[in-house]
Amino acid sequence: MKLLANPLFLKMVVLFFGAAFAFLMGIFMMRRMHHSLVSEQASLQKSAPSADSFPLHTYHAVIQQLKQQKHELTALQQTERRRAKASENISVAVLSNLSAGVLFFGTNGLVRQANQSAKSILGFASPVGMNAEEIFRDTQAQSAAGQRPLAESIRYALRDGTLLRQVKAEYVTPAGEHREIQVTVSRVTAADASSIGATCLIADQTQIAQILRQQDMRREMSAEMALALRNSLVTISGYAQQLAQNRDPEVARQLAADIAAESAHLDRTIGGFLAGASAATT
């Protein structure tokens, strides 16, 4: 009891309990700090992969998008190639079925394309790679301004872009066959209005020229026939008038013979004209 009443002893007891409480509080705080550090470290470990995976995920997304765009671009290019091929096939089909010849000259003056009609009219197996001088040689183009070498006109059209419209020319094939042709040259431009060459349209008018010549000949023959028929009719009419006025039997027989001879001559003339007209139409 005396010990409990001792103030010094009581101070020591209070200090002891205070130190014990402080020790326990220190241990508690250390454990709490340790737990907090462990939790924070675990949280960092869990969040670190997601932080690293975010750029990787974005990279894969961009790569996938680029692949998709490349696929779309490839499909678009294939579509454009198919469309261009279809358009080219249509152009070739149209050119091959044209009765008129078509030559396409490049800017260098050489033929880049020719349809079958052009080959047949010009008499070349393939004029591709030839220039206008080699194809048309001494062919002269006939226009209102006079005669001019056809190759020179085509060269000017290629150089200056001038239109050469429906000029006529007498063309001789390498095999020596004569052609009456009509040529039209026009410039071909790209989308930016730059020249990419010229087309040469060749129409074979040989048969038309022959028909026109035959018509001219028939007109001349018709005129000659009309004149001959008129002369024969006038002669026969004169003989008939003399026969009617003359009573001499001998003179009458002679006039009748003359009328018969003139009639036979007229019959031969008409027969020859009809035979020639029939031969011209067949």
Secondary structure, 3 states (H helix, E strand, C coil): CCCCCCHHHHHHHHHHHHHHHHHHHHHHHHHHHHHHHHHHHHHHHHHHHHHHHHHHHHHHHHHHHHHHHHHHHHHHHHHHHHHHHHHHHHHHHHHHHCCCEEEEECCCCEEEEECHHHHHHHCCCCCCCCEHHHHHCCCEEEECCEEEEHHHHHHHHHHHCCCEEEEEEEEECCCCCEEEEEEEEEEEECCCCCEEEEEEEEEECHHHHHHHHHHHHHHHHHHHHHHHHHHHHHHHHHHHHHHHHCCCHHHHHHHHHHHHHHHHHHHHHHHHHHHHHHHHHC
